[in-house]
Amino acid sequence: MATETEKASNKRLAYHQAYYRAHREATREQSIAQNAAWKKAHPDKVRAERIAYTTAHRDDIRVKEQARYMAKREEIRGQHARYYAEHRDECLARHRAYRNANQEKVRAGIASWREKRRGYIRARNTAYRKAHSEAFRAYYAAKRARKRQAPLNDFTAKQWQAIKDLYDHRCVYCGKKSQKLTQDHLTPLAKGGAHTASNIVPACKSCNSRKHVGPVLVPVQPLLLVPS
């Protein structure tokens, strides 16, 4: 049989439960207002509690955040894209200021990211170079011409493709057809030749190596007009 103290306790509990059910919304709003007022009055305590909780539950928080992101990935990406489009200049200025103020931290972060994803980066770069091989060859050929201080350096990947098509993808010296022709400068770069369409003909690797910086192996009429 319950004692008088237990009866009184149960009565108080029943009263509070009934009161809460009858005034649920008002009680909830009052509680929210009180919590907000306490947090506003004690910001240092709130910050310390948040830091302590985050430190103690770091792994659980990371897992929850990753799960939340994966569940709403497209929605979140869309929100970020819209915000960036609307505040582009502001975002760029903020990022630039952060990088300038934290240069060492940014460099360390980039180095760490590259180290963790070295295999992925290598595979991605290899695939990109393979898909854009002609553009890369044109870039490095122009870079080589700059180092040689060519008097003219305006040869493009489109012009190279047009020249190969006009020569039917054949070496101008031996006539061999190949999909891996090289750019031979009639007047070599080492002797002051220009890196321009009128000074370049397609040649196989063997003939190009044999000619090197010497005279042409057979008489060649260079193309004076090449489609741009």
Phi and psi restraints in degrees (value plus and minus 20) as a CYANA .aco file:
   2 ALA   PHI     -88.6   -48.6
   2 ALA   PSI     122.1   162.1
   3 THR   PHI     -98.7   -58.7
   3 THR   PSI     150.5   190.5
   4 GLU   PHI     -82.6   -42.6
   4 GLU   PSI     -57.5   -17.5
   5 THR   PHI     -84.0   -44.0
   5 THR   PSI     -63.9   -23.9
   6 GLU   PHI     -84.9   -44.9
   6 GLU   PSI     -59.1   -19.1
   7 LYS   PHI     -81.8   -41.8
   7 LYS   PSI     -63.2   -23.2
   8 ALA   PHI     -85.1   -45.1
   8 ALA   PSI     -60.5   -20.5
   9 SER   PHI     -84.5   -44.5
   9 SER   PSI     -65.4   -25.4
  10 ASN   PHI     -82.9   -42.9
  10 ASN   PSI     -56.1   -16.1
  11 LYS   PHI     -85.9   -45.9
  11 LYS   PSI     -62.7   -22.7
  12 ARG   PHI     -84.2   -44.2
  12 ARG   PSI     -61.0   -21.0
  13 LEU   PHI     -82.2   -42.2
  13 LEU   PSI     -64.6   -24.6
  14 ALA   PHI     -83.2   -43.2
  14 ALA   PSI     -57.2   -17.2
  15 TYR   PHI     -84.9   -44.9
  15 TYR   PSI     -66.4   -26.4
  16 HIS   PHI     -84.0   -44.0
  16 HIS   PSI     -60.1   -20.1
  17 GLN   PHI     -84.1   -44.1
  17 GLN   PSI     -62.9   -22.9
  18 ALA   PHI     -85.2   -45.2
  18 ALA   PSI     -61.6   -21.6
  19 TYR   PHI     -83.8   -43.8
  19 TYR   PSI     -62.2   -22.2
  20 TYR   PHI     -83.3   -43.3
  20 TYR   PSI     -63.1   -23.1
  21 ARG   PHI     -83.2   -43.2
  21 ARG   PSI     -56.1   -16.1
  22 ALA   PHI     -97.4   -57.4
  22 ALA   PSI     -44.9    -4.9
  23 HIS   PHI    -147.7  -107.7
  23 HIS   PSI      20.8    60.8
  24 ARG   PHI     -80.7   -40.7
  24 ARG   PSI     -71.3   -31.3
  25 GLU   PHI     -84.1   -44.1
  25 GLU   PSI     -64.7   -24.7
  26 ALA   PHI     -84.0   -44.0
  26 ALA   PSI     -60.2   -20.2
  27 THR   PHI     -84.7   -44.7
  27 THR   PSI     -61.4   -21.4
  28 ARG   PHI     -85.4   -45.4
  28 ARG   PSI     -65.6   -25.6
  29 GLU   PHI     -82.0   -42.0
  29 GLU   PSI     -60.5   -20.5
  30 GLN   PHI     -83.9   -43.9
  30 GLN   PSI     -61.4   -21.4
  31 SER   PHI     -84.5   -44.5
  31 SER   PSI     -62.7   -22.7
  32 ILE   PHI     -82.7   -42.7
  32 ILE   PSI     -63.0   -23.0
  33 ALA   PHI     -83.7   -43.7
  33 ALA   PSI     -60.4   -20.4
  34 GLN   PHI     -85.8   -45.8
  34 GLN   PSI     -62.4   -22.4
  35 ASN   PHI     -83.8   -43.8
  35 ASN   PSI     -62.6   -22.6
  36 ALA   PHI     -83.1   -43.1
  36 ALA   PSI     -61.7   -21.7
  37 ALA   PHI     -85.4   -45.4
  37 ALA   PSI     -59.6   -19.6
  38 TRP   PHI     -86.6   -46.6
  38 TRP   PSI     -62.0   -22.0
  39 LYS   PHI     -83.9   -43.9
  39 LYS   PSI     -59.1   -19.1
  40 LYS   PHI     -86.5   -46.5
  40 LYS   PSI     -53.8   -13.8
  41 ALA   PHI    -102.1   -62.1
  41 ALA   PSI     -39.1     0.9
  42 HIS   PHI    -151.4  -111.4
  42 HIS   PSI      40.7    80.7
  43 PRO   PHI     -82.5   -42.5
  43 PRO   PSI     -55.5   -15.5
  44 ASP   PHI     -85.7   -45.7
  44 ASP   PSI     -61.9   -21.9
  45 LYS   PHI     -85.3   -45.3
  45 LYS   PSI     -60.8   -20.8
  46 VAL   PHI     -82.7   -42.7
  46 VAL   PSI     -64.4   -24.4
  47 ARG   PHI     -83.8   -43.8
  47 ARG   PSI     -62.2   -22.2
  48 ALA   PHI     -85.0   -45.0
  48 ALA   PSI     -62.2   -22.2
  49 GLU   PHI     -84.7   -44.7
  49 GLU   PSI     -60.4   -20.4
  50 ARG   PHI     -84.7   -44.7
  50 ARG   PSI     -63.2   -23.2
  51 ILE   PHI     -84.3   -44.3
  51 ILE   PSI     -63.0   -23.0
  52 ALA   PHI     -82.8   -42.8
  52 ALA   PSI     -62.4   -22.4
  53 TYR   PHI     -86.6   -46.6
  53 TYR   PSI     -63.9   -23.9
  54 THR   PHI     -82.0   -42.0
  54 THR   PSI     -62.4   -22.4
  55 THR   PHI     -84.5   -44.5
  55 THR   PSI     -59.6   -19.6
  56 ALA   PHI     -96.0   -56.0
  56 ALA   PSI     -44.3    -4.3
  57 HIS   PHI    -144.9  -104.9
  57 HIS   PSI      14.1    54.1
  58 ARG   PHI     -77.5   -37.5
  58 ARG   PSI     -68.1   -28.1
  59 ASP   PHI     -86.1   -46.1
  59 ASP   PSI     -62.3   -22.3
  60 ASP   PHI     -83.3   -43.3
  60 ASP   PSI     -60.5   -20.5
  61 ILE   PHI     -85.0   -45.0
  61 ILE   PSI     -61.7   -21.7
  62 ARG   PHI     -83.0   -43.0
  62 ARG   PSI     -62.7   -22.7
  63 VAL   PHI     -82.8   -42.8
  63 VAL   PSI     -64.0   -24.0
  64 LYS   PHI     -84.4   -44.4
  64 LYS   PSI     -61.1   -21.1
  65 GLU   PHI     -85.9   -45.9
  65 GLU   PSI     -61.0   -21.0
  66 GLN   PHI     -84.4   -44.4
  66 GLN   PSI     -60.9   -20.9
  67 ALA   PHI     -84.6   -44.6
  67 ALA   PSI     -62.1   -22.1
  68 ARG   PHI     -83.9   -43.9
  68 ARG   PSI     -60.8   -20.8
  69 TYR   PHI     -86.1   -46.1
  69 TYR   PSI     -64.2   -24.2
  70 MET   PHI     -84.5   -44.5
  70 MET   PSI     -54.3   -14.3
  71 ALA   PHI     -91.3   -51.3
  71 ALA   PSI     -48.6    -8.6
  72 LYS   PHI    -146.8  -106.8
  72 LYS   PSI      15.1    55.1
  73 ARG   PHI     -79.5   -39.5
  73 ARG   PSI     -71.3   -31.3
  74 GLU   PHI     -83.3   -43.3
  74 GLU   PSI     -59.9   -19.9
  75 GLU   PHI     -83.5   -43.5
  75 GLU   PSI     -63.8   -23.8
  76 ILE   PHI     -86.1   -46.1
  76 ILE   PSI     -63.0   -23.0
  77 ARG   PHI     -81.6   -41.6
  77 ARG   PSI     -60.0   -20.0
  78 GLY   PHI     -83.3   -43.3
  78 GLY   PSI     -61.0   -21.0
  79 GLN   PHI     -82.6   -42.6
  79 GLN   PSI     -64.4   -24.4
  80 HIS   PHI     -83.4   -43.4
  80 HIS   PSI     -62.6   -22.6
  81 ALA   PHI     -83.7   -43.7
  81 ALA   PSI     -62.6   -22.6
  82 ARG   PHI     -85.5   -45.5
  82 ARG   PSI     -62.3   -22.3
  83 TYR   PHI     -83.9   -43.9
  83 TYR   PSI     -63.4   -23.4
  84 TYR   PHI     -84.1   -44.1
  84 TYR   PSI     -60.5   -20.5
  85 ALA   PHI     -83.2   -43.2
  85 ALA   PSI     -56.4   -16.4
  86 GLU   PHI    -101.9   -61.9
  86 GLU   PSI     -44.0    -4.0
  87 HIS   PHI    -149.2  -109.2
  87 HIS   PSI      20.5    60.5
  88 ARG   PHI     -78.9   -38.9
  88 ARG   PSI     -72.1   -32.1
  89 ASP   PHI     -81.9   -41.9
  89 ASP   PSI     -60.8   -20.8
  90 GLU   PHI     -83.3   -43.3
  90 GLU   PSI     -63.6   -23.6
  91 CYS   PHI     -84.5   -44.5
  91 CYS   PSI     -63.5   -23.5
  92 LEU   PHI     -83.0   -43.0
  92 LEU   PSI     -62.6   -22.6
  93 ALA   PHI     -84.4   -44.4
  93 ALA   PSI     -61.4   -21.4
  94 ARG   PHI     -85.5   -45.5
  94 ARG   PSI     -63.8   -23.8
  95 HIS   PHI     -85.1   -45.1
  95 HIS   PSI     -60.2   -20.2
  96 ARG   PHI     -84.4   -44.4
  96 ARG   PSI     -61.9   -21.9
  97 ALA   PHI     -84.4   -44.4
  97 ALA   PSI     -60.4   -20.4
  98 TYR   PHI     -85.2   -45.2
  98 TYR   PSI     -64.0   -24.0
  99 ARG   PHI     -82.5   -42.5
  99 ARG   PSI     -60.9   -20.9
 100 ASN   PHI     -86.0   -46.0
 100 ASN   PSI     -54.8   -14.8
 101 ALA   PHI    -103.2   -63.2
 101 ALA   PSI     -37.2     2.8
 102 ASN   PHI    -154.6  -114.6
 102 ASN   PSI      30.3    70.3
 103 GLN   PHI     -80.6   -40.6
 103 GLN   PSI     -66.0   -26.0
 104 GLU   PHI     -84.8   -44.8
 104 GLU   PSI     -61.8   -21.8
 105 LYS   PHI     -83.9   -43.9
 105 LYS   PSI     -61.2   -21.2
 106 VAL   PHI     -85.1   -45.1
 106 VAL   PSI     -64.5   -24.5
 107 ARG   PHI     -81.4   -41.4
 107 ARG   PSI     -63.0   -23.0
 108 ALA   PHI     -83.6   -43.6
 108 ALA   PSI     -60.2   -20.2
 109 GLY   PHI     -84.6   -44.6
 109 GLY   PSI     -62.2   -22.2
 110 ILE   PHI     -85.3   -45.3
 110 ILE   PSI     -62.9   -22.9
 111 ALA   PHI     -82.7   -42.7
 111 ALA   PSI     -61.5   -21.5
 112 SER   PHI     -84.5   -44.5
 112 SER   PSI     -62.0   -22.0
 113 TRP   PHI     -82.7   -42.7
 113 TRP   PSI     -63.8   -23.8
 114 ARG   PHI     -86.5   -46.5
 114 ARG   PSI     -58.3   -18.3
 115 GLU   PHI     -84.9   -44.9
 115 GLU   PSI     -61.7   -21.7
 116 LYS   PHI     -90.1   -50.1
 116 LYS   PSI     -46.9    -6.9
 117 ARG   PHI    -137.2   -97.2
 117 ARG   PSI      11.3    51.3
 118 ARG   PHI     -78.5   -38.5
 118 ARG   PSI     -65.6   -25.6
 119 GLY   PHI     -84.0   -44.0
 119 GLY   PSI     -62.6   -22.6
 120 TYR   PHI     -84.0   -44.0
 120 TYR   PSI     -64.0   -24.0
 121 ILE   PHI     -83.9   -43.9
 121 ILE   PSI     -62.0   -22.0
 122 ARG   PHI     -83.5   -43.5
 122 ARG   PSI     -64.0   -24.0
 123 ALA   PHI     -85.6   -45.6
 123 ALA   PSI     -60.4   -20.4
 124 ARG   PHI     -84.6   -44.6
 124 ARG   PSI     -64.0   -24.0
 125 ASN   PHI     -85.7   -45.7
 125 ASN   PSI     -59.6   -19.6
 126 THR   PHI     -82.7   -42.7
 126 THR   PSI     -64.4   -24.4
 127 ALA   PHI     -84.1   -44.1
 127 ALA   PSI     -59.5   -19.5
 128 TYR   PHI     -86.7   -46.7
 128 TYR   PSI     -64.8   -24.8
 129 ARG   PHI     -82.8   -42.8
 129 ARG   PSI     -57.1   -17.1
 130 LYS   PHI     -86.9   -46.9
 130 LYS   PSI     -58.5   -18.5
 131 ALA   PHI     -95.5   -55.5
 131 ALA   PSI     -41.2    -1.2
 132 HIS   PHI    -146.1  -106.1
 132 HIS   PSI      22.9    62.9
 133 SER   PHI     -80.8   -40.8
 133 SER   PSI     -61.5   -21.5
 134 GLU   PHI     -84.5   -44.5
 134 GLU   PSI     -61.3   -21.3
 135 ALA   PHI     -84.1   -44.1
 135 ALA   PSI     -59.3   -19.3
 136 PHE   PHI     -87.2   -47.2
 136 PHE   PSI     -61.1   -21.1
 137 ARG   PHI     -82.3   -42.3
 137 ARG   PSI     -61.1   -21.1
 138 ALA   PHI     -84.4   -44.4
 138 ALA   PSI     -59.6   -19.6
 139 TYR   PHI     -83.4   -43.4
 139 TYR   PSI     -68.0   -28.0
 140 TYR   PHI     -91.2   -51.2
 140 TYR   PSI     -50.8   -10.8
 141 ALA   PHI     -86.6   -46.6
 141 ALA   PSI     -61.7   -21.7
 142 ALA   PHI     -86.7   -46.7
 142 ALA   PSI     -55.9   -15.9
 143 LYS   PHI     -84.6   -44.6
 143 LYS   PSI     -61.5   -21.5
 144 ARG   PHI     -83.5   -43.5
 144 ARG   PSI     -59.3   -19.3
 145 ALA   PHI     -85.5   -45.5
 145 ALA   PSI     -57.8   -17.8
 146 ARG   PHI     -83.5   -43.5
 146 ARG   PSI     -62.2   -22.2
 147 LYS   PHI     -83.0   -43.0
 147 LYS   PSI     -53.4   -13.4
 148 ARG   PHI    -102.7   -62.7
 148 ARG   PSI     -22.5    17.5
 149 GLN   PHI      37.9    77.9
 149 GLN   PSI      29.1    69.1
 150 ALA   PHI     -81.2   -41.2
 150 ALA   PSI     118.9   158.9
 151 PRO   PHI     -85.5   -45.5
 151 PRO   PSI     -44.7    -4.7
 152 LEU   PHI    -160.4  -120.4
 152 LEU   PSI     111.9   151.9
 153 ASN   PHI    -160.7  -120.7
 153 ASN   PSI      55.5    95.5
 154 ASP   PHI    -149.9  -109.9
 154 ASP   PSI      -2.7    37.3
 155 PHE   PHI     -95.9   -55.9
 155 PHE   PSI     115.6   155.6
 156 THR   PHI    -138.0   -98.0
 156 THR   PSI     145.1   185.1
 157 ALA   PHI     -83.8   -43.8
 157 ALA   PSI     -56.3   -16.3
 158 LYS   PHI     -86.1   -46.1
 158 LYS   PSI     -59.3   -19.3
 159 GLN   PHI     -85.7   -45.7
 159 GLN   PSI     -58.6   -18.6
 160 TRP   PHI     -83.6   -43.6
 160 TRP   PSI     -61.7   -21.7
 161 GLN   PHI     -84.1   -44.1
 161 GLN   PSI     -60.0   -20.0
 162 ALA   PHI     -85.0   -45.0
 162 ALA   PSI     -60.5   -20.5
 163 ILE   PHI     -84.7   -44.7
 163 ILE   PSI     -63.6   -23.6
 164 LYS   PHI     -82.1   -42.1
 164 LYS   PSI     -59.9   -19.9
 165 ASP   PHI     -84.5   -44.5
 165 ASP   PSI     -61.9   -21.9
 166 LEU   PHI     -86.7   -46.7
 166 LEU   PSI     -50.7   -10.7
 167 TYR   PHI    -112.1   -72.1
 167 TYR   PSI     -10.5    29.5
 168 ASP   PHI      39.0    79.0
 168 ASP   PSI      12.4    52.4
 169 HIS   PHI      36.9    76.9
 169 HIS   PSI      21.0    61.0
 170 ARG   PHI    -139.4   -99.4
 170 ARG   PSI     129.1   169.1
 171 CYS   PHI     -89.6   -49.6
 171 CYS   PSI     112.4   152.4
 172 VAL   PHI     -90.2   -50.2
 172 VAL   PSI     -35.8     4.2
 173 TYR   PHI    -116.4   -76.4
 173 TYR   PSI     -67.0   -27.0
 174 CYS   PHI    -127.4   -87.4
 174 CYS   PSI     -29.8    10.2
 175 GLY   PHI      57.6    97.6
 175 GLY   PSI     -15.0    25.0
 176 LYS   PHI     -92.3   -52.3
 176 LYS   PSI     113.7   153.7
 177 LYS   PHI    -105.6   -65.6
 177 LYS   PSI     114.9   154.9
 178 SER   PHI    -175.6  -135.6
 178 SER   PSI     130.2   170.2
 179 GLN   PHI    -113.2   -73.2
 179 GLN   PSI     -20.5    19.5
 180 LYS   PHI    -143.2  -103.2
 180 LYS   PSI      33.4    73.4
 181 LEU   PHI     -96.0   -56.0
 181 LEU   PSI     133.3   173.3
 182 THR   PHI    -131.0   -91.0
 182 THR   PSI     140.7   180.7
 183 GLN   PHI    -108.4   -68.4
 183 GLN   PSI      96.7   136.7
 184 ASP   PHI    -126.8   -86.8
 184 ASP   PSI     107.1   147.1
 185 HIS   PHI    -107.5   -67.5
 185 HIS   PSI      98.8   138.8
 186 LEU   PHI     -76.2   -36.2
 186 LEU   PSI     -68.3   -28.3
 187 THR   PHI    -119.9   -79.9
 187 THR   PSI      90.0   130.0
 188 PRO   PHI     -76.8   -36.8
 188 PRO   PSI     129.8   169.8
 189 LEU   PHI     -78.9   -38.9
 189 LEU   PSI     -54.7   -14.7
 190 ALA   PHI     -85.4   -45.4
 190 ALA   PSI     -38.6     1.4
 191 LYS   PHI    -130.8   -90.8
 191 LYS   PSI       2.4    42.4
 192 GLY   PHI      70.9   110.9
 192 GLY   PSI      -7.6    32.4
 193 GLY   PHI     -90.6   -50.6
 193 GLY   PSI     136.2   176.2
 194 ALA   PHI    -114.3   -74.3
 194 ALA   PSI     130.0   170.0
 195 HIS   PHI    -114.7   -74.7
 195 HIS   PSI      54.8    94.8
 196 THR   PHI    -162.0  -122.0
 196 THR   PSI     142.8   182.8
 197 ALA   PHI     -78.3   -38.3
 197 ALA   PSI     -57.9   -17.9
 198 SER   PHI     -92.0   -52.0
 198 SER   PSI     -28.4    11.6
 199 ASN   PHI    -133.4   -93.4
 199 ASN   PSI     -11.1    28.9
 200 ILE   PHI    -144.7  -104.7
 200 ILE   PSI     114.9   154.9
 201 VAL   PHI    -153.8  -113.8
 201 VAL   PSI     136.1   176.1
 202 PRO   PHI    -100.7   -60.7
 202 PRO   PSI     116.5   156.5
 203 ALA   PHI    -163.9  -123.9
 203 ALA   PSI     127.6   167.6
 204 CYS   PHI     -91.0   -51.0
 204 CYS   PSI     144.2   184.2
 205 LYS   PHI     -81.0   -41.0
 205 LYS   PSI     -58.5   -18.5
 206 SER   PHI     -84.1   -44.1
 206 SER   PSI     -69.8   -29.8
 207 CYS   PHI     -87.0   -47.0
 207 CYS   PSI     -58.0   -18.0
 208 ASN   PHI     -83.7   -43.7
 208 ASN   PSI     -61.8   -21.8
 209 SER   PHI     -86.9   -46.9
 209 SER   PSI     -58.0   -18.0
 210 ARG   PHI     -88.2   -48.2
 210 ARG   PSI     -58.5   -18.5
 211 LYS   PHI     -91.7   -51.7
 211 LYS   PSI     -64.1   -24.1
 212 HIS   PHI      32.4    72.4
 212 HIS   PSI    -137.7   -97.7
 213 VAL   PHI    -128.1   -88.1
 213 VAL   PSI      -3.5    36.5
 214 GLY   PHI    -108.7   -68.7
 214 GLY   PSI    -189.0  -149.0
 215 PRO   PHI     -91.9   -51.9
 215 PRO   PSI     146.2   186.2
 216 VAL   PHI     -82.1   -42.1
 216 VAL   PSI     128.2   168.2
 217 LEU   PHI     -92.9   -52.9
 217 LEU   PSI     -54.7   -14.7
 218 VAL   PHI    -159.1  -119.1
 218 VAL   PSI     136.7   176.7
 219 PRO   PHI     -78.3   -38.3
 219 PRO   PSI     112.6   152.6
 220 VAL   PHI    -150.8  -110.8
 220 VAL   PSI     114.7   154.7
 221 GLN   PHI    -119.4   -79.4
 221 GLN   PSI      88.2   128.2
 222 PRO   PHI     -89.0   -49.0
 222 PRO   PSI     137.6   177.6
 223 LEU   PHI     -99.2   -59.2
 223 LEU   PSI     105.1   145.1
 224 LEU   PHI    -109.7   -69.7
 224 LEU   PSI     -48.0    -8.0
 225 LEU   PHI    -142.1  -102.1
 225 LEU   PSI      99.3   139.3
 226 VAL   PHI    -144.8  -104.8
 226 VAL   PSI     111.6   151.6
 227 PRO   PHI     -77.8   -37.8
 227 PRO   PSI     120.4   160.4
